[in-house]
Every structure is written in structure tokens, then in C-alpha cells.
Amino acid sequence: MGAEGVLLRVEDLRKWFSLRRGLFSSPLILKAVDGVTFSLDKGESISLVGESGSGKTTLGKTVLRLYEPTSGRIVFKGRDVSNLDDDELLWYRRETGLVQQDPYGAMPSFMTIFRILEEPLIIHKAGTKEERREMVFRALEEVRLTPPEDFAFKYPHMLSGGQLQRVAIARALILRPSLVVADEPVSMLDASVRIEILTLMRDLQEKHGISFIYITHDLSTTRYFSERIFIMYAGHLVEQAPSKALVSEPLHPYTQALIEAIPDPDPENRRRLRKVPPGEPPSLINPPPGCRFHPRCPYAMDVCRREEPPMVEVKPGHAVKCWLYAKA
Amino acid sequence: MSAPLLEVRNLLLHYGTRKGVVRAVDGVSFTLGAGETLAIVGESGCGKTSLARAIIRLLPRNVHRFEGQVLLDGADVMKLSDEEFRREVQWRKISMVFQAAQNSLNPVLKVGFQVAEPLMVHMGMDREEAIAEARKHLRMVGIHESFADRYPFELSGGMKQRAVIAMALITKPRVVILDEPTSALDVITQANIMNLLKTIKRELGISYIFITHDIALSSELADKVMVMYAGHMVELAGADEFYTKPLHPYSQKLMASVPTLRTDKKLEFIPGAPPSLINPPPGCRFHPRCPYAMDVCRREEPPTVEVKSGHYVKCWLHAGGG
């Protein structure tokens, strides 16, 4: 653990959604996040990697208390934030920020960029009118939308995707939160712009000592932007490790498959088939019993079909939820 | 070498809009051999999809200029009328897998019928025979043929993509255009689809034109790579050469911006954005973002030079004119 100590601790967190099928039938339960435990240091940046439907977005939103947890605890700065009243929630909102995937959808189209950035300041009663103006302009400069006057009075549709995502970052950071969740912040942007935006986020994160949870399906960008990587599959965390170790010695068969699936530009690629498991992630309504990856796993044993594996720390800081590394 | 299967010469596709003429494809030439894959890479808005749509002639209404030659087995199909092209070439010889194809399936029609449709529409086959053929092709792409009687919502994303690939293969075309065929899929599903495309290519000897913005992914299929920038082809080379030694500064920058898992390198990005296709910069269209821009680049458009056999570059650094 870092010297600065723990900022966030998540204990056995669950978020289940009930899907009502009809008036008289019993609802289906979708277990999007199903028993997740981790902690995050002050100023630390982690990546949460998973495929669509793995529950990573739900986990991010539940941690920010945009969703009410079904069970489990979220402890932030030593305070239990899993059950806050409205006043306390306002405090938590000020301490946290969110950057979403689609910047066009995340910004009200009828507001100017200035108004969009000023709004969190108004809600949290930060500064006088003059000071707010100053803060908005400084925020724009920080995300390198310069000169700020050129951007402040435009509307969202007048900006490119990359520029608008900078505005979203500025909005998430304008109140100097301690924790920011960035949910697929670059997946809708062009490959060449992605690195630029991620580098900007990383710079600001380090400059202000903000803790970051970077949610993505793209493992290849993560090690450049986070100290640790968490892998999520079907509502569970299945592996967590320092970025380098996760990429160079992945332990979970799912992590190994994820890494095998990602190409580097190499002319040899066209001459070979990739060894990836068939099939797709399971439904979260009726996940397979035992280890949720067992139907696709090349090493599946008997115990995998019966019992859920425990999370085991194999090396310091490197934990994996797999029977290959645990004793039944 | 025998005559190429497909040869495109100086193809031009401009759109008319209220703001002016959009020069989406502005003089592109290449050849494609039988059983060969050409990958077309570039940022969004560089004209990749327009080039594909020009080749298969699926054009919007606001076409301003559409010129050049498209030789298929030596015959210029640009000379055919729309009706002739639709009957003789479209789907029969050149088919396409569209971007976000999973969403293009009709939700109220059975999968088998939709896969069979090209046979009925373009080949005049009767319904029963066509659906039997569809079942065979579903099996070929790894879907159990019982799914022919299901509706799209009963299929996963990966299976829908496979069904759309079956639809593109069912008329036994010579060339299949793949426009970002895995853009909405997860990485493992993407790798499975790439494996499928490689196997099909090997077994059927089909040619692909593979359009993607992802250079790393392009290397999964490409025998040749074309880099497009602002409507121009800026580099065209064999895969072995391109991925190890790209020559155009834009290609080099694109390669440097690819995050890799297996090697340690510093990531770079290309500052700025691709130019408008209505008023592209004079001279070389990449010069405002190019670290090596010289005077001549700002004034004159560089010629396309064959620096080595089969390796073309459109850049003053390699034209001997700087």
C-alpha cells in the first residue's frame, strides 16, 4: 500500500437489478456486481478491465453512489458512504467525479461550455461570480482548450469529440475531487486522439494527486495509465495485480485469453490463428454455477463446475480468483 | 504476374453539400489479386468508407463527381449502368459487411431468410433453395443451422456478426469488403471473428478489402496495406514491409500511437485533427501536422512514387523534389 494510505475501500459489494417481466410474474434478478472487494490508495490510478456486460460500469456507478448498493460497504476517507442522507451525499458528490463514454450524450446540448462547467460550482456554492468565471477559464486552459474564450461560449455540437471529452474531464475535475471514475472515456474517439486524451488525464491525475478508476474494455492502453489493473468477468473481480505483472504474467485463464486476443501490429499475425476460447460471456441473470468462466475455460476441472473459487493472493499484490491457484 | 482480380485507377468520389464539395475520395489507385487482402487504414473522415462504397457502388444521393476506372477481371465495371451493375456485380462478385452490421439485421425477419435474401434478390433463386443454402452458410461460419429459424434478438453479438458474414459470402463473391467488421464487439469475440475470416479466406480463396482505423487489427488479415489521409492514398505497401518500416510520416505517426502490450515503447500521438475535405490544405494535405514539413509541402501536392517494387508513397521526402 502506498505511503499516503487508503482512500477507498469496497467490501463485498453487490448491485443487483430486478427486471420485472409482467404484472404477475416474479421478477428476474440481474446480478451485475456480485461480491467485489478492493481498495484504492490516495493518488493511485487503477484500471478496471472487462468485456461488455461484465458489470464494470455498474461497479463504477455504484462506487460513486449513482446507484444504491444492494449489499456490501463502500468506505471513503474512513466514512461509510453506502448509506448517506441527501446532505452527506452532496458532500460525496463534491469529492467524486465522473467522465462518461459519450461526451455528446453527457452534456446538455442547450448549454454553453461555460455554463456546463459553471454548473457544478453553482450547485456546490463555490466562489463568487467572478471567481467562478476565473475557475472555468482555468479549467479550460488545464485541458488545453486554449484560448479559453474561443471555447467557453460555444455549444457542445460545435466541438469535436476529442474537444468535448476534454470539457467532460474539466467538468469532472473542476471541484478538485479526490476520486474520479472515467468510464470508457476514449472508446468513442479516433485511435490517434485516444492517446492524447489519456495522456492529458494521466498528467492531471498526477498533478492534482487524484485517485482514478479507469474503466475500459481495452487492455492495451491500461498499463500506460494505471499502477494496477483489475480484471472483471461476469460480475466478479477475477484478477488484480500491478500493471506490469498483470500483462507479463497473467494468471487467470480469462486474463490470458484477453491478452492473447489483442493484436500488436505484426505482419506475422495474418499467418496464424489466435488461441482464444470460444463463446461469449454468460448472462448475469443465470450465471453458471461454480467459476463463472468454466464453460469457456480450457483448464476447467470438476471443482470449477461446482464451487466458486476464492480470491487468493499468489504473490504480494497479485491476487486471482481461480481454482488452479487455490486449494479446494 | 497474372492480371489482378480488381484494379482501381484514379477513383474519385465527391459529394455535393450546402457547404461545398466534399472530396471524400480524391484519386485513389490500387490493385488486388485473387485471394489477397488489402487493408485500408486511416482516421475517421479520411475517406475509407467512401472508397468502399464507391467500389461496390452503394452511393448516397448527393454524389457530385464519381469517376475513374474499376476493372474487375480486366473489364471496367464503371461503364455499366446502375441497373447492370446491380444485376451483374453487386453481391454477385463484390459483397460487403457493413459497420455495426449486428444492428443492421431486420428484427422481425428470421435469420435464415435474411442470410438467404441476397440469393433471391441478386441471383433470382427461389425461396426454399435459398434458405437451404443459407443453412449451409450459417454452418460454415460456426452457427448451428437451427438458428436459421430464430430471430436476431435470440443471437449474441458475435453470432449476429457471423450471420452477417454468411450473408456476404452466400453469393460466392470474388471480393468481400469488410468495413470495421468487429467495431462493436469485445476483444475475445473480435479475435474469434478474425480467426473465422482467416479460415474462410484460406478455404475459399476469397479477396478481402478490410477497412479499419485500428492498425494493430489490420495486421490480422492484411497482405497489403493502404493508408488514406484526407481522401488521398498516402502509402501502399506489402504487409511485411509496411508493419516493420512504414515510410510516410503519417503512417509512422499512426504506428507510434498504437499502444502495445508486448513491447515497451513511449506512446506518441498526432497533434491536431484531420482536415476538412471541403477545403483541404494546399500542397500535401498532411503538412499542417507533419514534423518534417518543408516549403514545397505547403505549395505543391507530392506525386505518388514507387520507391520499391510495390511500395508507393505520396510524400516529398521520397519524391526527390524537396
Contacts between the chains, C-beta under 8 A, distances in Angstrom:
chain1	res1	chain2	res2	distance
A	51	B	186	3.9
A	51	B	187	7.1
A	51	B	188	6.9
A	51	B	189	7.9
A	52	B	157	8.0
A	52	B	186	5.8
A	160	B	273	6.2
A	162	B	273	7.3
A	190	B	43	4.9
A	190	B	44	5.3
A	190	B	213	6.4
A	191	B	43	7.2
A	191	B	213	5.3
A	191	B	214	6.2
A	191	B	215	7.5
A	191	B	254	7.7
A	191	B	257	6.6
A	191	B	258	7.5
A	192	B	43	5.6
A	192	B	253	7.5
A	192	B	254	6.7
A	192	B	257	5.3
A	192	B	269	6.0
A	192	B	270	4.7
A	193	B	269	7.3
A	193	B	273	7.6
A	194	B	269	7.9
A	195	B	257	5.1
A	195	B	259	7.0
A	195	B	267	5.1
A	195	B	268	7.2
A	195	B	269	4.1
A	196	B	269	4.1
A	196	B	271	7.5
A	199	B	267	7.3
A	199	B	269	6.9
A	217	B	186	6.3
A	217	B	187	6.7
A	218	B	187	7.5
A	219	B	187	7.4
A	219	B	261	6.8
A	220	B	216	7.7
A	220	B	259	4.4
A	220	B	260	6.6
A	220	B	261	5.3
A	221	B	259	4.8
A	223	B	261	7.5
A	224	B	259	6.1
A	224	B	267	5.9
A	247	B	261	5.5
A	257	B	188	5.7
A	258	B	187	6.2
A	258	B	188	6.6
A	259	B	261	6.2
A	260	B	191	7.3
A	261	B	187	4.5
A	261	B	188	4.7
A	261	B	190	6.8
A	261	B	191	3.8
A	262	B	187	5.9
A	262	B	191	8.0
A	262	B	216	7.6
A	262	B	261	5.8
A	263	B	216	4.6
A	263	B	217	5.8
A	263	B	219	6.1
A	263	B	220	5.5
A	264	B	216	5.6
A	264	B	219	7.8
A	264	B	258	7.5
A	264	B	260	4.7
A	264	B	261	6.7
A	264	B	262	5.5
A	264	B	263	7.2
A	265	B	215	5.1
A	265	B	216	4.7
A	265	B	218	7.4
A	265	B	219	4.8
A	265	B	243	5.0
A	265	B	255	6.3
A	265	B	258	5.9
A	265	B	260	8.0
A	266	B	219	5.4
A	266	B	243	6.1
A	267	B	219	6.1
A	267	B	222	7.9
A	267	B	239	4.2
A	267	B	240	4.5
A	267	B	242	7.5
A	267	B	243	4.6
A	267	B	244	7.0
A	269	B	219	4.5
A	269	B	220	4.9
A	270	B	37	7.4
A	270	B	198	7.0
A	270	B	219	6.6
A	270	B	220	6.2
A	270	B	221	5.7
A	270	B	222	6.3
A	270	B	223	6.8
A	270	B	239	6.6
A	273	B	195	4.7
A	273	B	198	6.2
A	273	B	199	7.3
A	274	B	191	4.5
A	274	B	194	6.9
A	274	B	195	5.9
A	276	B	188	5.1
A	276	B	191	4.4
A	276	B	192	5.9
A	276	B	195	7.4
A	277	B	188	6.7
A	278	B	192	6.5
A	280	B	156	4.9
A	280	B	157	7.1
A	280	B	158	5.4
A	280	B	186	7.4
A	280	B	188	7.9
A	280	B	189	5.9
A	281	B	186	7.6
